[in-house]
Amino acid sequence: MWFFYQKLVVPSLGISIALALFSQGFVPLPFGICFSYAILTPLVHLYSYEINTPNEYYFYYNLGLNKLTLWANTLAISMLIILVLLLT
């Protein structure tokens, strides 16, 4: 599942850190990163796999993974990363 998610981590985390640094005066930095990461990861997923390269889903279908499984794993992994960031 990591090969699916790794396409989402770099842009989501990079934009999240930039947004958190921009809003640092309003919210604490770890909370800003986690909040923006929670919002941006599904949006990057939507853009990357639904709009930009919709035919890439066929690769994952051949591995036995459907869209629902991929979306659920995206949300679950994102929440796990957010939990780790908040606890550190």
One Martini backbone bead per residue (centre of mass of N, CA, C, O) as a GRO file, in nm:
protein
   88
    1MET     BB    1   0.052   0.066  -0.012
    2TRP     BB    2   0.290   0.268  -0.023
    3PHE     BB    3   0.303   0.321  -0.336
    4PHE     BB    4   0.040   0.488  -0.322
    5TYR     BB    5   0.107   0.700  -0.084
    6GLN     BB    6   0.383   0.837  -0.173
    7LYS     BB    7   0.244   1.039  -0.380
    8LEU     BB    8   0.108   1.211  -0.128
    9VAL     BB    9   0.312   1.304   0.091
   10VAL     BB   10   0.493   1.529  -0.022
   11PRO     BB   11   0.280   1.744  -0.101
   12SER     BB   12   0.119   1.750   0.164
   13LEU     BB   13   0.352   1.814   0.363
   14GLY     BB   14   0.467   2.065   0.227
   15ILE     BB   15   0.207   2.239   0.235
   16SER     BB   16   0.152   2.209   0.538
   17ILE     BB   17   0.407   2.348   0.639
   18ALA     BB   18   0.363   2.616   0.495
   19LEU     BB   19   0.088   2.681   0.626
   20ALA     BB   20   0.186   2.666   0.921
   21LEU     BB   21   0.396   2.893   0.898
   22PHE     BB   22   0.192   3.111   0.808
   23SER     BB   23  -0.005   3.035   1.081
   24GLN     BB   24   0.167   3.060   1.354
   25GLY     BB   25   0.015   3.298   1.510
   26PHE     BB   26  -0.267   3.128   1.545
   27VAL     BB   27  -0.123   2.843   1.558
   28PRO     BB   28   0.024   2.577   1.634
   29LEU     BB   29   0.240   2.400   1.451
   30PRO     BB   30   0.144   2.102   1.486
   31PHE     BB   31  -0.156   2.164   1.438
   32GLY     BB   32  -0.127   2.292   1.156
   33ILE     BB   33  -0.009   2.047   1.016
   34CYS     BB   34  -0.236   1.843   1.083
   35PHE     BB   35  -0.477   1.996   0.967
   36SER     BB   36  -0.369   2.035   0.675
   37TYR     BB   37  -0.316   1.734   0.620
   38ALA     BB   38  -0.612   1.639   0.653
   39ILE     BB   39  -0.711   1.814   0.409
   40LEU     BB   40  -0.494   1.760   0.170
   41THR     BB   41  -0.477   1.456   0.114
   42PRO     BB   42  -0.754   1.414  -0.027
   43LEU     BB   43  -0.698   1.631  -0.246
   44VAL     BB   44  -0.448   1.497  -0.369
   45HIS     BB   45  -0.586   1.235  -0.434
   46LEU     BB   46  -0.794   1.350  -0.623
   47TYR     BB   47  -0.596   1.473  -0.825
   48SER     BB   48  -0.400   1.234  -0.885
   49TYR     BB   49  -0.634   0.995  -0.941
   50GLU     BB   50  -0.900   1.138  -1.067
   51ILE     BB   51  -0.779   1.368  -1.266
   52ASN     BB   52  -0.487   1.315  -1.376
   53THR     BB   53  -0.481   0.963  -1.327
   54PRO     BB   54  -0.734   0.746  -1.375
   55ASN     BB   55  -0.581   0.486  -1.504
   56GLU     BB   56  -0.417   0.395  -1.243
   57TYR     BB   57  -0.634   0.210  -1.112
   58TYR     BB   58  -0.579  -0.051  -1.278
   59PHE     BB   59  -0.329  -0.135  -1.124
   60TYR     BB   60  -0.486  -0.180  -0.850
   61TYR     BB   61  -0.696  -0.379  -0.954
   62ASN     BB   62  -0.481  -0.602  -1.024
   63LEU     BB   63  -0.414  -0.616  -0.698
   64GLY     BB   64  -0.713  -0.594  -0.550
   65LEU     BB   65  -0.779  -0.276  -0.554
   66ASN     BB   66  -1.002  -0.045  -0.472
   67LYS     BB   67  -1.117   0.266  -0.415
   68LEU     BB   68  -1.216   0.225  -0.127
   69THR     BB   69  -0.952   0.111  -0.016
   70LEU     BB   70  -0.771   0.352  -0.091
   71TRP     BB   71  -0.925   0.569   0.065
   72ALA     BB   72  -0.917   0.434   0.345
   73ASN     BB   73  -0.605   0.425   0.360
   74THR     BB   74  -0.554   0.722   0.337
   75LEU     BB   75  -0.707   0.801   0.596
   76ALA     BB   76  -0.560   0.611   0.796
   77ILE     BB   77  -0.268   0.708   0.748
   78SER     BB   78  -0.319   1.004   0.809
   79MET     BB   79  -0.413   0.963   1.103
   80LEU     BB   80  -0.151   0.832   1.197
   81ILE     BB   81   0.035   1.070   1.134
   82ILE     BB   82  -0.114   1.274   1.309
   83LEU     BB   83  -0.080   1.127   1.576
   84VAL     BB   84   0.229   1.130   1.577
   85LEU     BB   85   0.261   1.441   1.560
   86LEU     BB   86   0.099   1.507   1.825
   87LEU     BB   87   0.285   1.317   2.022
   88THR     BB   88   0.569   1.485   1.962
   0.00000   0.00000   0.00000
